[in-house]
């Protein structure tokens, strides 16, 4: 019997060994068609993981909002004693199945409300229309793209144009690679003016002239690697996936075209701080830019010249300053803050940030922190010991956002992971207004048990001031 099987079995076994050896050789030396094979394998992996995942109904998790579902809209806003003396309205970032009382099909991508909590405007989330408006031609590599449009992109940052349009940045959901989801300009009815299904990610910054600064990434070829030392790799950091996510900043015109890209990775490698790249927490996503701001006319000059850009690099727990005329890194600051987000210029050499992991005597949660770029001096803004109502500190492991009032005396801070936001006085830390991202999920397919009676709390990715001149 064996003598009959062997002549058939041996060629098959030999072929399997050859194919396995070829695969190992291709993977080890990353020669064509390595990328196609690797991408195909990853796509299968993503599809399998999605099949195993629970139904996606939005950025809710299983959190109980603590109020009856029918009271969700009325329970969102809590005002302090003098909150009504301020005249700005506020835009809240939404998403799939959020604010369904206003946008019943898929929820609202954003809403604008006044100080009484009354909704003034809402922008419906229209994922299929947004994806269909892609002006990039769909030429960028993506793996594990879900079949349903409402699972491909989720809104993250929103900035209002003067004419009622909004600029929206997106990230992907689930296991899709990369996590970047593009950027769009949407009309007041939620329809896309344009959409870039590119590698834009995190919160955009809209400039007064209508241009936007948007963190973006490129997928590198081969290994991302940093070595420190004159005679070899005394310290070494390397990504071996063959597809590292390398960050930069797109400058995007009002019509959606890219004016140019600042290569932040290259700028850091050419700077005096190049060696710090070995300290990244993820060599396959070494910088993870999550916000870009501009130093205003109060900046002191020199390395902190007005017009220079301030960038928050999460995976280095660092803030850098770049001259946009030369793409030169002029300053870098680290401190007790860690995995920070939403770095804004406050005044002079001072910045303010959402410090996700940073520690001090009140360690145990996240905080808003003021930092002097020139001296390194730090000041906790919120919460403080005087904020007795926050004995249990709010915490956001990832994400979160800040927005400053026009006079820079107040701020809106969003604790994304908590699903809550606050308006604060920057000097005192006093809470002026509290916003709770509560939503009625009754009837939503895939919502967890119990949402027929209790409201769900969504992640809150941003609250923005809208000045009266824009209304």
Buried (B, 14 or more C-beta within 10 A) or exposed (E): EEEEEEEEEEEEEEEEEEEEEEEEEBBEEBEEEBBEEBBEEBBEBBBEEBEEEEEBBBBBEEBEBEBEBEBBBEBBBEBBEEBEEBEBBBBBBBBBBBBBBBBEEBBBBBBBBBBEBEBEBBBBBBBEBBBEBBBBEEEBEBBBBBEEBBBBBBBBBBBBBEEBBBBBBBBBBBBBBBBBBBBBBBBEEBEBBBBBBBBBBBBBBBBEEBBBBBBBBBBBEBBBBBBBEEEEEEEEBBBEBBBBBBBBBBBBEBEBEBEEBBBBBEBBEEBEBBBBBBBBBBBBBBBBBBBBBBBEEEBEEEBBBEEBBBBBBBBBBBBBBBBBEEBBBBBBBBBBBBBBBBBBBBEBBBBBBBBBBBEEEBEEBBBBBBBBBBEEEBBBBBBBEEBEEBEEBBBBEEBBBBBBBEEBEBBBBBBBBBBBBBBBBBEEBBBBBBBBBBBBBBEBEEBBEEBEEBBBBBBBBBBBBBEEEBB
